[in-house]
């Protein structure tokens, strides 16, 4: 394993109220690969949050006056700087949360793509002319920024989840105050540094790390000047924030938990389907909200598909995420590892069998695992595992497969493989999910212009494309007598 102490890419000071600020209180950030500390980060307080809101109010008055085209030019510089600092950003993300560096390099591209798209779209923000029924009136709309945005982002995409929110907010003329996940605050601080270097005005994008999320968040929920909440994380926390935001009637976007099913029909290309399941399930050690969580295979091909999936999973290299040839790294923290282990042990106790993997290795590493004969009441089929485990369940008919796939409180992403065009349409329309991949295990990859979001307990609102930009704009109707 690589020694990390004193790594030059780490960032430790918060940015708010016009300055980079140390804090009397700090918390440590640990590298999941070796459990070494990579630095101590400013632990911001409720008082810091109030100062940030005051500063954001001042910044908003000036930023919303900047023309959309000019805002887009600054965003474009931010995009370009991300590529100038690509290796540093990728390494920092790997240090913070253990994603293989081959994936974090890809995440820099993914994160920057939202900035690029919004930089181009900013100059196109406009209203529209409305034909009025009375001849002495003229009507039109104007699109205006919502205002101050409070954003809370997760650790699993330390850059991508930030730019997917910040880019459209800043393009719209909003200002943002960000609370990054405590596991990955340094990437957020690096992005703020690059925003300022690109010419972003002071306090338009403030970053306040904390190890006490509830205390820091309270002022934002209580303050009527904060007009928008955007959150990506668990359904339980999202439900709590939704309730709190209602007191001041904030605009809300929530991207919450997932439990994605992957349907494999008997007529599918099994090699390709297995390859896509591996890519979807084991990317980031299974720690993505749209990762495959449940694999449903039609009985006629279940044995053959499981054999292929097992072989491909066995070839994945588990190891140091800072090495270029690593395929699967550690999970982010002990609590996550404990949940993965508990789900696997529960499934095995109910009669499941591991065709590959199934065990914890030293540290926070869990072997890439395929389970078969998984009982319907197993935890792994009812809860999001967030780990490198693929449970395989057999079904007989299309109707049964759809019933099993939809039998979840979540509705973020779902996948299906079939060569039957009619079935493809039926399944796509019947799946109760906001994102559906038909013969496509990564439907949102590299696509900043498509909508991302879920149904049911997976959230409200969409990110990406004009749908994501609209989340940060208010529509004002203007009627003029002539």
Secondary structure, DSSP 8 states (H G I E B T S, - for coil): ----TT-TT----EEETTEEE--SSEEEEEETTTTEEEEEEE---HHHHHHHHHHHHHHHHHHTTS-HHHHHHHHHHHHHHHHHTHHHHHHHHHHHH---HHHHHHHHHHHHHHHHHHHHHGGG----EE--SSTTEEEEEEEEE--EEEEE--STTTTHHHHHHHHHHHHHT-EEEEE--TTSHHHHHHHHHHHHHTT--TTSEEE---S-HHHHHHHHHH-TTEEEEEEES-HHHHHHHHHHHHTTT-EEEEE----EEEEE-TTS-HHHHHHHHHHHHHGGGG-STTSEEEEEEEGGGHHHHHHHHHHHHHTS-BS-TTSTT-SB---SSHHHHHHHHHHHHHHHHTT-EEEE--SB-STT-B--EEEES--TT-GGGTS---SSEEEEEEE-SHHHHHHHHH-SSEESEEEEE-S-HHHHHHHHHHS--SEEEES-S-TTTT-TTS-B--EETTEES-BSHHHHHHTTEEEEEEEEE-
